[in-house]
Each structure stands twice: as C-alpha cells, then as structure tokens.
Amino acid sequence: MNVNLEAPPARWRDGDLAGVDTFDHALDIVVSPDRTWRWKDEGEYQERIGHPAYWGEDGAKEIRAEGERVVADIQAGAFPFDGTWLDFRPDPTWPTPELPAAGWDRPWSRRL
C-alpha cells in the first residue's frame, strides 16, 4: 500500500463544470502487509523545498509532520492499516464514471 501525501482537496465549480483539485507533496509512505514502512520519493520532496511553485521550510515541516502522524497510525494498526477491507472489491454492476467532454483537464491555478 502506498500513502500519497497531498494537499487537502479543494472543490471548484464553473458553470456546468465542477471538480476537485489537490496538489501532490511528493513524499509518500510505502506500507507492507506486516505494517513495516519506508519513505518514498524523499529526494524529490527535498528538492522542492524553497521552489516558488511548491513549499518553503514551514510547508515542508507540515508535510513531514503529517507523514509522521500517518506513520503513528501505521504502527498502531489504526484504520486503514488494521487489516479490514482487504478483500473489498467494487460491485461489478457499478457503472464506470465518464469524464465530461471538455474542461476537466484545465490547469490548476491555486498554489500552496
């Protein structure tokens, strides 16, 4: 299982179009079934510190702190790391969502 650290989702609406945007924080956590874990993409996360399109020192500390909170849940075996829902499969009768014809892929303008 991978834990992808990212900005909180932001909902938007523009006429008939609507969506949810987020921003990847590069730093991930790889979790094994036995709940051992490791950081992933730490170099990429470090390279972005101070870049104007990403985060500064304070933002980097907040990202790392959130990752450490997730690690505490992993080590404690808290949901979703408690072994439940391992056999979940979506109902095969559920329809596959379709993207709108246009507008869904427009650039995200909000930055951290």
N, C-alpha and C positions, 0 to 999 in steps of 0.2 A: 504494500500500500504506500502511496506517496501522499504526503501532506503538502499542498501547494499554498504557501503563504502569499496573500494578496490583499489589496486594499478592500475595505468594505464595499459591497456592491452599491452602485448609485443608479436609481431608476430615472428614466427620462421619457418624455412624450413630446412629439412634434406632429401635431395634426393626427393623421391616421397611423403614424409610425410610433412605436414605443420599444423600449429595450432596457437592458440592464448592462451597465459597464462596470468593469473593475480594472485593476492595474496590478500586474504580476510583480511581486517583490523579489524575484529571482531565487531567494533562499527557500529550499524545500527540505522536507524530512522524509527519509525512506524508512519505513517501518516493516520489519519482518513478522511473520506469524507468531514468533515467540516473544514479540514486543521489544526485541533489540532494535536500535535505531541508529541512524547516522545522518549528518547534514549532507545535503546535495547542493551543488552549484554555489558553494560558498565563495569561490573566486569571482564569479560573475556578480554576486551580491556586493562584495568588497569593491570591485571595480566601479560600481555605480555610485558609491558614496561620494557626494560632492558634485556630481554631474547635474547641471541645471534641469535636465529632463527627469531626474529621478529623486533622490533624497539626500539630505545632509546628514551630519553626525547625529543629530537628535532623532531624525526619522529612522536612521539605521539602528539606533538603540531601541526604538519602539518595535521595529520589525524583529530584532533578535529577542526582545523580551516576550513578544507574542509566541515566537517559536519555542522559547523555554517554557511558557505556560502549556503549550501543546505537549512538549516532552514530559512534563509532570503528569499530564493525563495519560500518556502512553505508559509511563512507568507504573502508574496507579491502576492501570487496566480499566480506566473510565471509558464510557461510551464515546466514540465508536470503536474503541480499542479493547472491548470486553469480550469479543468473540461472537456477539449476537449479530444477526443479519448476514452471516457469511454465506448463507445459501439463498439470499434474496435474488430473484430474477423477476424482471418486469412481466406483467401479464402480456402474453403474446397477442392478445386481442387489442391492446392499446394501439392507437394509430401513431404512425411516425409523424412528428411535427414537421411542418414545412416552413421554410423561410419566406418572408414576403419577397416579391419580385424585385424591389429596389429599396434602398435606404438603410437596410440593416447593417451594411458594412461601412458606413461613413466613419471618418476619423473621429477618434475620441479627443475632445478638446480639453478636458479637465486634467490637470496635473497635480501631483502631491506637493 
